[in-house]
Amino acid sequence: MSKETEAYIVTEATPIIAESPSKGGRWKSGLCSCFQHGICHPALCCAFFIPTVLYAQLLTRMKMTWLGEPTSASEEYKKTFIIVLGIAIANVFVQQFIGCSLNQLVVTDDGEFTEVQNDECDPWNSILGDICNVLFGVYVLVIMIRLRMAIRKKYNIREENCMGCEDFCCVFFCGCLSAVQMADQTVDYEQVPGVCCSVTGLPPSSEVQTIDV
């Protein structure tokens, strides 16, 4: 009697880019197909709760630098995740401990909300916080546009809407949905499970072979 067994071969964790099963020309999934792998899928959870982590994972998966530029040097793209995450943490630190709002909402004796001046906030702190927030937003926008363009080029995906500015529109107006779409495009989640805590959003590279004995 023959029995079907599974053999697992685990190798060093490196970026994995699964080839699209299609011939190219279209995305594997649409912007509104983010729930196709379940509401608790790691890529989906990262996109909505810690999007910067998913952005960093996708850049690393596509072998791009923290500036969203393609590179063949492993020592460059292997640093991408840490650098992008460091930039995000630095921005959070500035907003929490340096930046402040000149106005704040308080509750009156009547139980109503009213806006009053925040005397504890120095104008320069507010300006610095706003500048860092804007710079971080522009940085994320630029690297995500470059990432989406790189994925379209790799998989030969043509623009279908907003010719010439589709990447900008998708990233700017549907950033989280676009990130999930790009994550699904660059790996076959039916074969490779997604994970939250890795630099690529994937487990250590593994190959599963079915052997009849």
N, C-alpha and C positions, 0 to 999 in steps of 0.2 A: 504494500500500500504506500502510495506517495503522499507526502505531507508538505504543505506550503509553509515555508518559513521566511522570515525577513532578516536580512543582514544589514547592519548599519555601519557605515564607514564614516568616521568623524575626522575632519581635517582642521587646520588652523582657520580661525575666524578671519575671513577677508570679505570685502564687498562682493556681493553676488548680484548679477544683473541677468535675470532670466529673459530670454528672447520672447518677444511677443508671438503668440501662436498665429496671429494673422499675418498677412503679407505686407501690412503697413498701410498707411493712408487714412486710418481712423483710430480713435482711441478705443481701447478694449472696453472701457466703461464710460458712461456719461457723468456729468457733474452731479446729477441727482441720484446716482447709483451707489452712494456712499454706504448704504446699509446692506449691500449685497452679501457681505461676509459676516453679518451679525452686528448688533448694536454695541457689543463689547469687544469688537476687534481692536487690537492694539493701535493700528494706524488711525482708526476712527477716533479712538479715545485721545490719542496724542494730538490729533488735528484740532479737536475742540477744547481740550483742557490745557495742553502744553504744546502749542503749535510750533514753537521754536525748536523743540526737540525733534519733531518730525522733519522740519526743514533741514536741520543739521544732518539727520540720518539720510535724507534723500540726496543731499549734496555729496555725502561720503559714498553712498551707493553708486552715484553717477561719476565718481572719481573727479570731483571738482573742488576747487579751493574755497576758502571762506568768503572769497569775493565773487563766487559764482563763475569762475573761469576753469575750463577743462584742463586737466593736467595728467600726464602719464607717470609722474614721479610719485611713488607710493608714500615717500616721506612727507609729501605735500598734502594729499587728500586724507591721509590717516590723522592729520592734525586738525582737519576741518571741524569735526564734531566738537572737540574741546574748545576751539576758538569761538565758534558760533555760540555755544552754550555760555562761554565766558562773557561774551558781549551782552547777551540777554540778562545774565545775572548782574552785570555791572549796571545796566539800565534800571533793573528793579531796585538795586541798592541806592542809586541816585534818587529815584522817585520816593523811596521809603524814608531815607535818612537825610536827604539834602533838599529835594524839591518840596514844594508846599503850594497850597492854594491861597490866594489873597482873600478869597471869600469862603465862607463856610455856612452850612445850613444848621440852624438851631431850632429847637422846639420851644415855642412860647408857652406862657401859662395857660393859654386857651387851647393848647394841643395842636396848634398850627405850626407849619414849617415856614421859616423866614430866613432870608440870606443876610448875613451881617459880615462886616469886615473882620478878617482874621489878623488881630494885632500881633500875634506871635510869628507871623510869616514875613520874613524879609523879602522885599521885591526881587532882590538878586537871586535868592533861593528859588523863587517862583520862576524867574526867567531861565535859570540854569536847568531846572527840571523840565520846563517846556521845550527848551532847545534839545536836550538829550532825548526826549521822547520823540520829537520830530525826526531827528537824525536816525534814531533806531528804526522808526517806521519807514523812512526812505530806504535805509539799508536793506531791510527785509523785503521791501517791494522790489528793489533792484535784483537781489540774488534770486528771488522766486521767479521773476520774469526770465532771467538768464537760464535758470534751471528748466523752466517749461520749454523754452526755445531749444535747449540742448536735447531734451527728451523728444520733442517733435522731430528734430533733425535725425536723431539716432533711429527712431522708429518710422521715419518717413511719413509723418502725420501732417496732413495739410490743414491750413486754416479753413474753417467752415463759416464762421461768422465774424463780423467786424474786421474785415480784411486789413492787415497791417497793424492792428492793435488788439487782436484777440487775446494774446498772452497778457497784456496789461489789464484788459477788462476782466478776465477770469481771475487773475490774482488780486486785483484791487477790490472787486465787488464780491467775489466768491472765494476768498483766500483759503478757508478751511476745506471747502468742497474740492477746490483745485488741487490742494495738497494730497487729499485722499485719492483723487483720480491719478495723480502722478505716481503715488505709491503703488497703486494697483497695476499701472502700466509697466513698471520696472521689475516686477517679480510676479510669479504665478503663486498666489496665496492658496490655491488648491493643493499645491505640492509642497510649498515652503511656508510654514506658519510664521506669522508676524510676532514680534516681541517688542516690548517698550524699552527695556533696559539694555540696549546695545547700540553701537555707533552706526549701524546700518538699518536698525529696525528688524533685523533678521537674526536667527540663531546661528551658532557656528555652522559653517558650510557642511552639509551632510548629503549623502547619496543613499537612497534606499533601493535595494535590488531584490526582486522576488526570485527565489531559487526553488526549483522542484527537486526534492530528494526522495 
